[in-house]
Amino acid sequence: MDVKATAQNKIPLQIGFSEILGELWRLKWYVVIVMFFTAAASVYFALQMPNIYRTTVVLAPATEKKAGLGGLGSQLGGLASLAGVNLSASGGIDKTDLAIELLKSRRFLSQFITEYKLLIPIMAAKNWDLTSGTFIYDEDIYDTKNKLWVRAAIPPRKPEPSFEEAAVELSGLMDISKDKITGMVKVSIEHLSPELVQLWTQQLIIAVNNDIRQRDILEAQSSLKYLSEQLQDTKVAEIRNSLAQLIEEQTKTLMMANIREEYVLKVVDPAFLPEEKVKPRRSMVVLVSMFSMGLLLMMVGYVRILLAGRAELKGS
């Protein structure tokens, strides 16, 4: 008799979709109430989510790769290296790639945030008032009345975010891609304000062009000074001719850096003022919430049938 009971307890319960629906139908009023409150809560939550806007700028390399100076590299390779002059067509750093890496770097983004005073908008804004055109700040992070940072920070972080922390946050708002075939670059930024997301994108491209421009100007000036000194000290005609070519190259670089506004990245399609939000998709939030709750209720129905079946087997 005990063996028979044990065998019955081991009989697997066959629970199908129709059985689960039947169980939920028996609990239909509970299901209706739960789904109603789920829908209401998800709609409320979706409406509390701030709109996020995105703009994109399309850029082209403003400079072409140099053809190099041919045999000059073998003649004055060491001297040119000391002067900071690259003689090879393929040995130098692609300025487009340099600009992309700069846009991703914490040093550059920290300087950008400092220059345009973006620490509070990036780290404390929680919404954007379209009517007044101003940010709405999270008072648990930044006290707007007393102009103090009040966020609860875990050491070594402080209530006031560091510029490095803000740079990481800004980097997360950006998306940068380069087409390997055409070399075209796309830079996108997402944030709460449609006006400022356009402005920040424009300012970023100007800033990265200026950063590399200043680097090249300082490098060219230093190279010209060194090469001019070498030219004065050299008496060999062949070397003097080579030095003159190096000086000419650096003079061209200095001239282009001073006269070309879009020094490295040239705007093909400027950043537009976004009129439509890119997220959140509030209808999707509600649908996913309802679907998840439906799955949870089906699991509850399955467990109820399973427990009732086991209880029935034990009773028999």
N, C-alpha and C positions, 0 to 999 in steps of 0.2 A: 504493500500500500504506500509506504514511504518512497519506494523507488518510483512508483507511478506519479506521485506528487512532484517528486524532483524532476522527472521528465517533463511534466506539464509546465513547471516553472522555466524550463529551458526552451520552450517553444517560442520562436521569435514572433513578435507581433507585426503583422502586415498593415502598415498605416499608409494609405494613399492620399492623394490630393483631395479627393472628394470627401474623405473622412475628416480631414482638417477643416475644409469649408463647412462641413456639417457642424463641427464643434464650434466654429466661429459664429455660425448662424444661431446656435443655441445661446451664444453670448452676445447676440447682435446689439443689444442696447449698450452694453459695456464697450463694444467695438466702435459704435457710433460716437459715444462720448469721448473715447480716447482719440479717435481720428479728428473729431471736431477741435479738441484742445490742441492737438498736434498742428493742425492747419492754422489755427489762430496764433499759436506761439511762433511757428515758422514765418508767417506773414509779418508779425511784429518784429521778429529778429531781422528779416530781410529788409524791412523799411528802415531799421536803425543802421544798416550798413551804409557807409558813405560812398558816394559816386567816385570812381577813379577814371581819370582821363589820360589819354596817351597821344603823343605827337611824335612824328618821325621826320628826320631830315636825311636826305640822300646826298652823298658827297662823292666827289671824284678826286683822285690824286692831282694836285696842282703842278707837280713837277714830273718831268720825265727822267728816266735813268740816264746817267751820263755814259758816254761811250768809252771813257777812260782816256789815258794819255799814251797808250801804246808802249813803246820801248822806254819811255821815260821812267816807268816803274822800276825797271831793272837798273837804271842808271842812278836814280836818286831815291830809291825806296826807303832807305834808312833815314835820310835827311827829311824826306816828306813826312815820314812817320813822326819824327821829332816835332815837326811843325804842325802836326795835326791835320795833314792833307791826305786824303784817300785817292790813290791813283788808279785803283782797280774799279772796273765797271760793276763787278759782282761782289766785291769785298766789303762794301759799306752797308750800313743799316738802311733798310727801306724806310723812308720818312713816314709813309702811310702807316706801316706797322708800328713805328715809334709813336705816332699820334694815338693809335688805338690803345697801346699799352699805357700811355700817359693818361688817357681817359679812364682807365681802370685802376690807376695807381692811387694809393691812399695819400701820398704826398701832394699830388696835383689836386685831388678832390678836396683835401683839407684846405689848401690855399684858396680854392674856388669858394668853399663855404665861408671862409674867413672874409674874403674880399667882398662878397655879396651879402654877408650877414644872414646866412641861411640856417644857422644852428637851431633856432627856435622853430621855424616852419617845418624843418625836416624831422626833428625829434619830438615835438610836442603837439603838432597839429592833429586834430582828429576829424575835422570836417571843414567844408568851405561854404560860406554864406554867399550864394550867387547874387542876392539882392544888394548887399552892402559891399561885396567884393573883398571880404576879409576872412581870415582864418578863424576857426573856432578851436580853441586850445583845450587840451585835457588838463583840468585843474589839479588832478592828482600828480601830474608831471611838472607843470609850470604854473605858478601863481601869477596870473596876469595883473592883479591889483598891485601886488608888492614887487612884481618883476623878479621873482625868485624861483630857482629850480627846487622842487620839493619832492621829486620822485624818490621812491624807496630803492636804493641801489645797493647791490652786494659788493663789498670791498674786493678788489682795490678800486672799483668804480665809485664815482662820487655822484651826488644828486645832479650836478651839472655835467652833462655828457661831454666827453672829450671830442676834439675835432676828428680824431682818428675813428672814434665810434660813429660819428656822424658821416664820415666818409664811407664807412662800410654800409651804412643805411642808404646813402645816396647811390652807391654802386648797385645795391639791390633793386633800385628803382629804374636802373638803366639796362638797356639791351643793345649790344654792339655786334654787328656782323659785317663780314667782308666777303664779297663775291670773289672766289679764287680765279675765275676766268676774266672778268672785266675789271677787277680791282675796285669796284664801287663799294662804298661803305655806307651802312645804314646805322643811325644812332636814334634810339627811341627812349623816351622817358615817360614814366607814369607817375601821377600824383593827384592830389585832391583838387587843385585849381587848374582849370583849362587855360587861363591867361598866363599863369606863372610857369606851367609846364612848357608852354611855347617859348617864353622868355628865357628860361633856364637852358633850354636846348640851344637857342641862338647864342647865348653867352658862353656856353661850354665850347662851342666850335671856335668862337673868337678867341677864347682863352688858350685853347690848345695850339692854335696857329701862332699866337703871340709868344707862347712859351718856347716853342721850337725856333721861332724867329730870333728871339733873344739869345738862345743857345748858339745858333749859327753865327750871329753877329759877333758875339764875344770870341768864339773860336776863330772866325775869319780875321778879326782884328789882331788876335794873338799870333796867328800864323803869319800874317803880313809883316808884323813887327820882326818876328824871327827870321823870315825869309829875306827881308830887306837888309838885316844885319849880315846875313850870310852872303848876300850879293855884294856888299861892300868889301867883305874880307876875301872874296874869291877872285882870283886873277885868271883862272882857266876859262877860255872863251866858251867851250862846250857846256861847262857847268853853269856858267852865267846865263846862257841861253835857256837851259833847263829851269833854272831858278826863276827866270823871267816868265816862263810859261806857268810855273806854279803860282807866282804872284798874280798873273792874269786870271787864273782860275779862282783864286780867293777874292779878287776884286769883283769878279762877276757874282760870286756868292753874296758878297756884302751888298752889292747893288740891288740884287733881286730881293734880298731880305728887307731892304729899306723901302722899295717901291711897290712890292706886291702885298696887297692887303690879305688875300687868301693865300697864305704862304705855302701851306702843306695840303690842306683840304679845301676844295672848292665846292661851294654849294650848287647842286644841280636842281634839287627840289627842296625848297626851304621848309622849315617847320611850320605847320599850319595850326590855326587855332581850332582845337577839337570842339565840335558841337554836340557829339554824342559820347556818352560814357562807354568804356570798354568792359567795365565790371562795377558792381556785381550783377550777375544775371539772376534777378530776384525770383522770376518764375521757376528757374531751375533749382534754386534753394528750396522753394516750397515743394516742388515735385520730388526732389531727393528726400526731403524730410518725411513726406507722406509715404513714399515707397519704402523707406527704412522702417518706419513704424509698422507698415503692413507686413513686412518680413518678420519683424519682432512679434507681432500678434500671431502670425502663422506658427512661429516657433513655440509660443505659449500654448496654442491649440494642440500642437504635436505633443508637447510634454504632458498636457492634461490627459490626452488619449492614452499615452504610454503609461502614465501612472495609474489611470483607471483600469487598463488592461492587466497590469501586474497585480493590482489589488484583487481583481476578479479571479486571476489564476491562483493567487494564494488562498482566496476564500474557498475555491473548489478543491 
